């Protein structure tokens, strides 16, 4: 029996284009796990307007909800929200990216990030929330789930698994708070394909199952019936299958980094292309190619920076940049 040239050598996740696609007038806010920064890096490379994780990487929905609530209700961080550990001022609601050796510096960092988040929540056309894990840590003294444990002693915390209902309710709260102030926003959810093996292999699978079930429970809820204009304009939340693409299309260790847990550059590029098929307007493709050409040229390192050939190259590059910026003043290199 001969080899069938039409044989498929991998499974394919069916994808359909979404409405309200992203173009160069769009403003994108990305929140959540480190995978949101992988995709955010692509938006940044192609110079789409975007804000990535103003409070750093946050893995769970409850901590994201807490920050969104704080931003929308305009509740600034105070001295009661921070603590000092090993000479560093930290906040349980944030990643260490906003920490500081100075108390006032820490509060300034947190409140500047809060201001950026608030602005993005009110003005973004697309908000992408990437959840990483259902496992969380509750600080016993404060009786609250934290975004970061900062390597404090374990006896300060209780490890918990968010239920499907917890995740669904948290996302519902996030969605309702955002759409109350920004009803036209496109709200996109996804699950990070990064494995959190420190909790165990079975525990990681359980965690991802809770995330996927919780997200779909939230998405499949009916929006409340309301005749107000703001409610009529609300977009139904959607799900992009980052996790499923990694698990079912890219189920080969050649798509992982050396730790065998994180998707490598090839995998990220493939998932980005899949995302672009669904969410990014095809009308942006020519501009993306122009920007990619400029980005590649900016990385060029000449052997002799003063030679005539390189000076001509630099002038041509500057002309390309100016041509793009004349059409799109928001694009900066």
Secondary structure, 3 states (H helix, E strand, C coil): CCCCCCCCCCCCCCCCCCCCCECCCCEEEEEECHHHHHHHHHHHHCCCEEEECCCCCCCCHHHHHHHHHHHHCCCCCCHHHCEEECCEEECCCCCHHHCECCHHHHHHHHHHHHHHHHHHHHHCCEEEEEECCCEEEEECCCCEEECCCCCCCHHHEEEEECCHHHHHHHHHHHHHHHHHHCCCCEEEEEECCCCCHHHCHHHHHHHHHHHHHHHHHHHCCCCCCCCCHHHHCCCCCEECCHHHHHHHHCCCHHHECCCCCCECHHHHHHHHHHHHHHHECHHHHHHHHHHHHHHHHHCCCCCCCCCHHHHHHHHHHHHHHHHHHHHCCCCCC
